[in-house]
Amino acid sequence: MNQLLYIIMVIGVALAVPIQATNAEEEPAMKVLYFTKSAGFEHSVVKRDGENLSHSERILKDYLGRFGIEVVCSKDGGMIDAETLKGFDSVLFYTSGNLFEEGTDRHPPISPAGLEALFEWIESGGGFIGIHAATDSQRDEAPTEYTKMIGAAFVRHGKQEYANVRVVDPKFPGMAGLPVEFRMIEEWYLHNQINAAGNMRVLALLETGKMEQEMYNQNETVPLMWASDYGKGRVFYTALGHREEVWEMPLMQGLIRDAIAWTAGKVEADVSPNFEEFLK
């Protein structure tokens, strides 16, 4: 695929807009919490410079605000509690490491009671979106409840390289505006404990069999984005989001916007499990 075609396709994603932009005076269509906690590696896109918001926080607040979605950005794990969660339609996690520890970024951790409250909130109908490193949190040798909720546990990644992404459910919110196939450079994750809860709906695949690094070639494809139910709640995950320019792409921004609409219950989609169809 030549570079011009790729640029045209990415720009075209911005045209698929299921949520109408609103005037600043109107009531927010939705309210979401974007929680970034680095107990392990701190990614540059979530690292703040003093009191200034990080790269991804600034982009989400600006972009989603155009569609009437209020974004509250926080690194304070104390916000993850039963009472606070009641005020949000969906919660977005870009996290790493043990959420119960202060860790790398030196911000307050989530308490065990807070994480349990998050699970209960999602089970009762809340929405959850995991971005990139979110699968690195609360992982262990056996699947934890967090891993079952989000769908998989991060194992490792290689050097960043160009790779092919293939959308397998183009009707799903977030996927509808994407090219069926596209190529980009990213930090690509490998996971284990995939589909630990047995309810994964694969939305997009990474074509690992075509990648340069041998560590990726054990499988022809691996899930890159997926969705599932969790009780009455809705869970969405995308492995994209390591690089600054990925956050600047309409592709990424539209993906998250539409995923919020689905996890918040504003649009419907088929979330029946299909993981077994993509075992290769």
Contacts in CASP RR format, 6 or more apart in sequence:
PFRMAT RR
TARGET T0000
AUTHOR 0000-0000-0000
METHOD contacts of the structure
MODEL  1
MNQLLYIIMVIGVALAVPIQATNAEEEPAMKVLYFTKSAGFEHSVVKRDG
ENLSHSERILKDYLGRFGIEVVCSKDGGMIDAETLKGFDSVLFYTSGNLF
EEGTDRHPPISPAGLEALFEWIESGGGFIGIHAATDSQRDEAPTEYTKMI
GAAFVRHGKQEYANVRVVDPKFPGMAGLPVEFRMIEEWYLHNQINAAGNM
RVLALLETGKMEQEMYNQNETVPLMWASDYGKGRVFYTALGHREEVWEMP
LMQGLIRDAIAWTAGKVEADVSPNFEEFLK
1 182 0 8 1.000
1 183 0 8 1.000
6 182 0 8 1.000
6 183 0 8 1.000
6 184 0 8 1.000
9 179 0 8 1.000
9 182 0 8 1.000
10 182 0 8 1.000
10 249 0 8 1.000
10 250 0 8 1.000
10 251 0 8 1.000
11 250 0 8 1.000
12 177 0 8 1.000
12 250 0 8 1.000
13 177 0 8 1.000
13 178 0 8 1.000
13 179 0 8 1.000
13 249 0 8 1.000
13 250 0 8 1.000
13 251 0 8 1.000
13 254 0 8 1.000
13 255 0 8 1.000
14 250 0 8 1.000
14 253 0 8 1.000
14 254 0 8 1.000
16 176 0 8 1.000
16 177 0 8 1.000
16 254 0 8 1.000
16 258 0 8 1.000
17 67 0 8 1.000
18 173 0 8 1.000
18 176 0 8 1.000
18 258 0 8 1.000
18 261 0 8 1.000
18 267 0 8 1.000
19 29 0 8 1.000
19 67 0 8 1.000
19 68 0 8 1.000
19 69 0 8 1.000
19 257 0 8 1.000
19 258 0 8 1.000
19 261 0 8 1.000
19 266 0 8 1.000
20 67 0 8 1.000
21 66 0 8 1.000
21 67 0 8 1.000
21 68 0 8 1.000
22 29 0 8 1.000
22 66 0 8 1.000
22 67 0 8 1.000
22 68 0 8 1.000
26 68 0 8 1.000
28 68 0 8 1.000
28 69 0 8 1.000
28 70 0 8 1.000
29 67 0 8 1.000
29 68 0 8 1.000
29 69 0 8 1.000
29 266 0 8 1.000
30 68 0 8 1.000
30 69 0 8 1.000
30 70 0 8 1.000
30 89 0 8 1.000
30 90 0 8 1.000
30 260 0 8 1.000
30 261 0 8 1.000
30 264 0 8 1.000
30 266 0 8 1.000
31 69 0 8 1.000
31 70 0 8 1.000
31 72 0 8 1.000
31 87 0 8 1.000
31 88 0 8 1.000
31 89 0 8 1.000
32 64 0 8 1.000
32 69 0 8 1.000
32 70 0 8 1.000
32 71 0 8 1.000
32 72 0 8 1.000
32 88 0 8 1.000
32 89 0 8 1.000
32 90 0 8 1.000
32 91 0 8 1.000
32 92 0 8 1.000
32 260 0 8 1.000
32 264 0 8 1.000
33 72 0 8 1.000
33 74 0 8 1.000
33 79 0 8 1.000
33 84 0 8 1.000
33 85 0 8 1.000
33 88 0 8 1.000
33 90 0 8 1.000
33 91 0 8 1.000
33 92 0 8 1.000
34 56 0 8 1.000
34 57 0 8 1.000
34 60 0 8 1.000
34 71 0 8 1.000
34 72 0 8 1.000
34 73 0 8 1.000
34 74 0 8 1.000
34 92 0 8 1.000
34 94 0 8 1.000
35 74 0 8 1.000
35 75 0 8 1.000
35 77 0 8 1.000
35 79 0 8 1.000
35 80 0 8 1.000
35 91 0 8 1.000
35 92 0 8 1.000
35 93 0 8 1.000
35 94 0 8 1.000
35 95 0 8 1.000
36 46 0 8 1.000
36 54 0 8 1.000
36 56 0 8 1.000
36 57 0 8 1.000
36 73 0 8 1.000
36 74 0 8 1.000
36 75 0 8 1.000
36 93 0 8 1.000
36 94 0 8 1.000
36 95 0 8 1.000
37 75 0 8 1.000
37 77 0 8 1.000
37 93 0 8 1.000
37 95 0 8 1.000
37 96 0 8 1.000
37 99 0 8 1.000
37 105 0 8 1.000
37 107 0 8 1.000
37 109 0 8 1.000
37 110 0 8 1.000
37 137 0 8 1.000
38 46 0 8 1.000
38 47 0 8 1.000
38 95 0 8 1.000
38 96 0 8 1.000
38 97 0 8 1.000
38 103 0 8 1.000
38 104 0 8 1.000
38 105 0 8 1.000
39 95 0 8 1.000
39 96 0 8 1.000
39 97 0 8 1.000
39 98 0 8 1.000
39 99 0 8 1.000
39 101 0 8 1.000
39 102 0 8 1.000
39 103 0 8 1.000
39 104 0 8 1.000
39 105 0 8 1.000
39 109 0 8 1.000
39 137 0 8 1.000
40 96 0 8 1.000
40 97 0 8 1.000
40 98 0 8 1.000
40 103 0 8 1.000
40 104 0 8 1.000
40 136 0 8 1.000
41 96 0 8 1.000
41 104 0 8 1.000
41 133 0 8 1.000
41 136 0 8 1.000
42 96 0 8 1.000
42 104 0 8 1.000
42 105 0 8 1.000
43 94 0 8 1.000
43 96 0 8 1.000
43 132 0 8 1.000
43 133 0 8 1.000
43 242 0 8 1.000
44 55 0 8 1.000
44 244 0 8 1.000
45 54 0 8 1.000
45 55 0 8 1.000
45 56 0 8 1.000
45 94 0 8 1.000
45 241 0 8 1.000
45 242 0 8 1.000
45 243 0 8 1.000
45 244 0 8 1.000
45 247 0 8 1.000
46 54 0 8 1.000
46 55 0 8 1.000
46 56 0 8 1.000
46 57 0 8 1.000
46 94 0 8 1.000
47 54 0 8 1.000
47 105 0 8 1.000
48 54 0 8 1.000
48 57 0 8 1.000
48 75 0 8 1.000
53 61 0 8 1.000
53 73 0 8 1.000
54 73 0 8 1.000
55 244 0 8 1.000
55 247 0 8 1.000
56 94 0 8 1.000
56 241 0 8 1.000
56 247 0 8 1.000
57 71 0 8 1.000
57 73 0 8 1.000
59 247 0 8 1.000
59 248 0 8 1.000
59 253 0 8 1.000
60 71 0 8 1.000
60 73 0 8 1.000
60 92 0 8 1.000
60 253 0 8 1.000
60 256 0 8 1.000
61 71 0 8 1.000
61 73 0 8 1.000
63 253 0 8 1.000
63 254 0 8 1.000
63 257 0 8 1.000
64 70 0 8 1.000
64 71 0 8 1.000
64 256 0 8 1.000
64 257 0 8 1.000
64 260 0 8 1.000
65 71 0 8 1.000
67 257 0 8 1.000
69 257 0 8 1.000
69 260 0 8 1.000
72 88 0 8 1.000
75 105 0 8 1.000
75 107 0 8 1.000
75 108 0 8 1.000
76 107 0 8 1.000
76 108 0 8 1.000
77 99 0 8 1.000
77 107 0 8 1.000
77 108 0 8 1.000
77 109 0 8 1.000
77 110 0 8 1.000
77 111 0 8 1.000
78 84 0 8 1.000
78 108 0 8 1.000
78 110 0 8 1.000
78 111 0 8 1.000
78 114 0 8 1.000
80 91 0 8 1.000
80 110 0 8 1.000
80 111 0 8 1.000
80 114 0 8 1.000
80 115 0 8 1.000
80 117 0 8 1.000
80 118 0 8 1.000
81 111 0 8 1.000
81 113 0 8 1.000
81 114 0 8 1.000
81 117 0 8 1.000
82 114 0 8 1.000
82 117 0 8 1.000
82 120 0 8 1.000
82 121 0 8 1.000
85 91 0 8 1.000
85 117 0 8 1.000
85 118 0 8 1.000
85 121 0 8 1.000
85 126 0 8 1.000
86 121 0 8 1.000
89 126 0 8 1.000
89 127 0 8 1.000
89 260 0 8 1.000
89 263 0 8 1.000
89 264 0 8 1.000
89 265 0 8 1.000
90 126 0 8 1.000
90 127 0 8 1.000
90 128 0 8 1.000
90 129 0 8 1.000
90 260 0 8 1.000
90 263 0 8 1.000
90 264 0 8 1.000
91 118 0 8 1.000
91 121 0 8 1.000
91 126 0 8 1.000
91 127 0 8 1.000
91 128 0 8 1.000
91 129 0 8 1.000
92 128 0 8 1.000
92 129 0 8 1.000
92 130 0 8 1.000
92 131 0 8 1.000
92 256 0 8 1.000
92 260 0 8 1.000
93 128 0 8 1.000
93 129 0 8 1.000
93 130 0 8 1.000
93 131 0 8 1.000
93 134 0 8 1.000
93 137 0 8 1.000
94 130 0 8 1.000
94 131 0 8 1.000
94 132 0 8 1.000
94 133 0 8 1.000
94 134 0 8 1.000
94 241 0 8 1.000
95 133 0 8 1.000
95 134 0 8 1.000
95 136 0 8 1.000
95 137 0 8 1.000
96 104 0 8 1.000
96 133 0 8 1.000
96 136 0 8 1.000
96 137 0 8 1.000
97 103 0 8 1.000
97 136 0 8 1.000
97 137 0 8 1.000
97 138 0 8 1.000
97 139 0 8 1.000
98 109 0 8 1.000
98 137 0 8 1.000
98 138 0 8 1.000
99 109 0 8 1.000
99 110 0 8 1.000
99 115 0 8 1.000
99 137 0 8 1.000
99 138 0 8 1.000
99 146 0 8 1.000
100 109 0 8 1.000
100 110 0 8 1.000
100 111 0 8 1.000
100 112 0 8 1.000
100 115 0 8 1.000
101 109 0 8 1.000
102 108 0 8 1.000
102 109 0 8 1.000
103 109 0 8 1.000
110 118 0 8 1.000
115 138 0 8 1.000
115 146 0 8 1.000
118 128 0 8 1.000
119 145 0 8 1.000
119 149 0 8 1.000
119 230 0 8 1.000
122 128 0 8 1.000
122 149 0 8 1.000
122 230 0 8 1.000
122 231 0 8 1.000
122 233 0 8 1.000
122 235 0 8 1.000
123 230 0 8 1.000
123 231 0 8 1.000
123 232 0 8 1.000
123 233 0 8 1.000
124 232 0 8 1.000
124 233 0 8 1.000
125 231 0 8 1.000
125 232 0 8 1.000
125 233 0 8 1.000
125 234 0 8 1.000
126 232 0 8 1.000
126 233 0 8 1.000
126 234 0 8 1.000
126 263 0 8 1.000
126 264 0 8 1.000
127 233 0 8 1.000
127 234 0 8 1.000
127 235 0 8 1.000
127 263 0 8 1.000
127 264 0 8 1.000
127 265 0 8 1.000
128 149 0 8 1.000
128 150 0 8 1.000
128 230 0 8 1.000
128 233 0 8 1.000
128 234 0 8 1.000
128 235 0 8 1.000
128 236 0 8 1.000
128 263 0 8 1.000
129 235 0 8 1.000
129 236 0 8 1.000
129 237 0 8 1.000
129 238 0 8 1.000
129 256 0 8 1.000
129 259 0 8 1.000
129 260 0 8 1.000
129 263 0 8 1.000
130 150 0 8 1.000
130 235 0 8 1.000
130 236 0 8 1.000
130 237 0 8 1.000
130 238 0 8 1.000
131 237 0 8 1.000
131 238 0 8 1.000
131 240 0 8 1.000
131 241 0 8 1.000
131 256 0 8 1.000
132 187 0 8 1.000
132 189 0 8 1.000
132 238 0 8 1.000
132 239 0 8 1.000
132 240 0 8 1.000
132 241 0 8 1.000
132 242 0 8 1.000
133 154 0 8 1.000
133 242 0 8 1.000
134 150 0 8 1.000
134 237 0 8 1.000
135 147 0 8 1.000
135 150 0 8 1.000
135 151 0 8 1.000
135 152 0 8 1.000
135 153 0 8 1.000
135 154 0 8 1.000
135 189 0 8 1.000
135 191 0 8 1.000
135 237 0 8 1.000
135 239 0 8 1.000
136 153 0 8 1.000
136 154 0 8 1.000
137 146 0 8 1.000
138 144 0 8 1.000
138 145 0 8 1.000
138 146 0 8 1.000
138 147 0 8 1.000
139 146 0 8 1.000
139 147 0 8 1.000
139 153 0 8 1.000
139 154 0 8 1.000
139 193 0 8 1.000
140 147 0 8 1.000
140 153 0 8 1.000
143 153 0 8 1.000
143 193 0 8 1.000
143 196 0 8 1.000
143 197 0 8 1.000
147 153 0 8 1.000
147 193 0 8 1.000
147 196 0 8 1.000
148 196 0 8 1.000
148 197 0 8 1.000
149 197 0 8 1.000
149 230 0 8 1.000
149 235 0 8 1.000
150 235 0 8 1.000
150 237 0 8 1.000
151 193 0 8 1.000
151 194 0 8 1.000
151 195 0 8 1.000
151 196 0 8 1.000
151 197 0 8 1.000
151 200 0 8 1.000
151 226 0 8 1.000
151 228 0 8 1.000
151 235 0 8 1.000
151 237 0 8 1.000
152 191 0 8 1.000
152 192 0 8 1.000
152 193 0 8 1.000
152 194 0 8 1.000
152 195 0 8 1.000
152 196 0 8 1.000
152 223 0 8 1.000
152 237 0 8 1.000
153 191 0 8 1.000
153 192 0 8 1.000
153 193 0 8 1.000
153 196 0 8 1.000
154 189 0 8 1.000
154 190 0 8 1.000
154 191 0 8 1.000
155 189 0 8 1.000
155 190 0 8 1.000
155 191 0 8 1.000
155 192 0 8 1.000
156 189 0 8 1.000
156 190 0 8 1.000
156 215 0 8 1.000
157 187 0 8 1.000
157 188 0 8 1.000
157 189 0 8 1.000
157 190 0 8 1.000
158 187 0 8 1.000
158 188 0 8 1.000
158 213 0 8 1.000
158 215 0 8 1.000
158 216 0 8 1.000
159 213 0 8 1.000
160 185 0 8 1.000
160 186 0 8 1.000
160 187 0 8 1.000
160 188 0 8 1.000
160 242 0 8 1.000
160 243 0 8 1.000
161 185 0 8 1.000
161 188 0 8 1.000
161 211 0 8 1.000
161 212 0 8 1.000
161 213 0 8 1.000
162 183 0 8 1.000
162 184 0 8 1.000
162 185 0 8 1.000
163 183 0 8 1.000
163 184 0 8 1.000
163 185 0 8 1.000
163 186 0 8 1.000
163 188 0 8 1.000
163 206 0 8 1.000
163 207 0 8 1.000
163 208 0 8 1.000
163 210 0 8 1.000
163 211 0 8 1.000
163 216 0 8 1.000
164 181 0 8 1.000
164 182 0 8 1.000
164 183 0 8 1.000
164 206 0 8 1.000
164 207 0 8 1.000
164 210 0 8 1.000
165 181 0 8 1.000
165 182 0 8 1.000
165 183 0 8 1.000
165 184 0 8 1.000
165 204 0 8 1.000
165 205 0 8 1.000
165 206 0 8 1.000
165 207 0 8 1.000
165 224 0 8 1.000
166 180 0 8 1.000
166 181 0 8 1.000
166 204 0 8 1.000
166 205 0 8 1.000
166 207 0 8 1.000
166 221 0 8 1.000
167 175 0 8 1.000
167 178 0 8 1.000
167 179 0 8 1.000
167 180 0 8 1.000
167 181 0 8 1.000
167 203 0 8 1.000
167 204 0 8 1.000
168 202 0 8 1.000
168 203 0 8 1.000
168 204 0 8 1.000
168 205 0 8 1.000
168 274 0 8 1.000
168 278 0 8 1.000
169 175 0 8 1.000
169 201 0 8 1.000
169 202 0 8 1.000
169 203 0 8 1.000
169 204 0 8 1.000
169 270 0 8 1.000
169 274 0 8 1.000
170 176 0 8 1.000
170 177 0 8 1.000
170 178 0 8 1.000
170 180 0 8 1.000
171 269 0 8 1.000
171 270 0 8 1.000
172 201 0 8 1.000
172 203 0 8 1.000
172 227 0 8 1.000
172 262 0 8 1.000
172 269 0 8 1.000
172 270 0 8 1.000
173 258 0 8 1.000
173 259 0 8 1.000
173 261 0 8 1.000
173 262 0 8 1.000
173 267 0 8 1.000
173 269 0 8 1.000
174 203 0 8 1.000
174 254 0 8 1.000
174 255 0 8 1.000
174 257 0 8 1.000
174 258 0 8 1.000
174 259 0 8 1.000
174 262 0 8 1.000
175 203 0 8 1.000
175 204 0 8 1.000
175 225 0 8 1.000
175 255 0 8 1.000
176 258 0 8 1.000
177 254 0 8 1.000
177 258 0 8 1.000
178 204 0 8 1.000
178 251 0 8 1.000
178 255 0 8 1.000
182 251 0 8 1.000
184 246 0 8 1.000
185 243 0 8 1.000
186 239 0 8 1.000
186 240 0 8 1.000
186 241 0 8 1.000
186 242 0 8 1.000
186 243 0 8 1.000
186 246 0 8 1.000
187 242 0 8 1.000
187 243 0 8 1.000
188 206 0 8 1.000
188 208 0 8 1.000
188 211 0 8 1.000
188 216 0 8 1.000
188 239 0 8 1.000
189 239 0 8 1.000
190 208 0 8 1.000
190 215 0 8 1.000
190 216 0 8 1.000
190 222 0 8 1.000
191 222 0 8 1.000
191 223 0 8 1.000
194 200 0 8 1.000
194 222 0 8 1.000
194 223 0 8 1.000
194 275 0 8 1.000
195 273 0 8 1.000
195 275 0 8 1.000
197 228 0 8 1.000
197 230 0 8 1.000
198 273 0 8 1.000
198 275 0 8 1.000
199 228 0 8 1.000
199 229 0 8 1.000
199 273 0 8 1.000
200 223 0 8 1.000
200 226 0 8 1.000
200 227 0 8 1.000
200 228 0 8 1.000
200 273 0 8 1.000
200 274 0 8 1.000
200 275 0 8 1.000
201 226 0 8 1.000
201 227 0 8 1.000
201 228 0 8 1.000
201 270 0 8 1.000
201 271 0 8 1.000
201 272 0 8 1.000
201 273 0 8 1.000
201 274 0 8 1.000
201 275 0 8 1.000
202 223 0 8 1.000
202 225 0 8 1.000
202 226 0 8 1.000
202 274 0 8 1.000
202 275 0 8 1.000
202 277 0 8 1.000
202 278 0 8 1.000
203 225 0 8 1.000
203 226 0 8 1.000
203 227 0 8 1.000
204 223 0 8 1.000
204 224 0 8 1.000
204 225 0 8 1.000
205 221 0 8 1.000
205 222 0 8 1.000
205 223 0 8 1.000
205 224 0 8 1.000
205 278 0 8 1.000
206 221 0 8 1.000
206 222 0 8 1.000
206 223 0 8 1.000
206 224 0 8 1.000
206 239 0 8 1.000
207 220 0 8 1.000
207 221 0 8 1.000
208 216 0 8 1.000
208 217 0 8 1.000
208 218 0 8 1.000
208 219 0 8 1.000
208 220 0 8 1.000
208 221 0 8 1.000
208 222 0 8 1.000
209 216 0 8 1.000
209 217 0 8 1.000
209 219 0 8 1.000
209 220 0 8 1.000
209 221 0 8 1.000
211 217 0 8 1.000
219 280 0 8 1.000
220 280 0 8 1.000
221 278 0 8 1.000
221 280 0 8 1.000
223 275 0 8 1.000
223 278 0 8 1.000
224 238 0 8 1.000
224 239 0 8 1.000
224 240 0 8 1.000
225 236 0 8 1.000
225 237 0 8 1.000
225 238 0 8 1.000
225 239 0 8 1.000
225 240 0 8 1.000
226 236 0 8 1.000
226 237 0 8 1.000
226 275 0 8 1.000
227 234 0 8 1.000
227 235 0 8 1.000
227 236 0 8 1.000
227 237 0 8 1.000
227 262 0 8 1.000
227 269 0 8 1.000
227 271 0 8 1.000
228 234 0 8 1.000
228 235 0 8 1.000
228 271 0 8 1.000
228 273 0 8 1.000
229 235 0 8 1.000
229 271 0 8 1.000
233 263 0 8 1.000
234 262 0 8 1.000
234 263 0 8 1.000
234 265 0 8 1.000
234 271 0 8 1.000
235 263 0 8 1.000
236 259 0 8 1.000
236 262 0 8 1.000
236 263 0 8 1.000
238 255 0 8 1.000
238 256 0 8 1.000
238 259 0 8 1.000
240 246 0 8 1.000
240 252 0 8 1.000
240 255 0 8 1.000
241 247 0 8 1.000
241 252 0 8 1.000
246 252 0 8 1.000
247 253 0 8 1.000
258 267 0 8 1.000
261 267 0 8 1.000
262 268 0 8 1.000
262 269 0 8 1.000
END
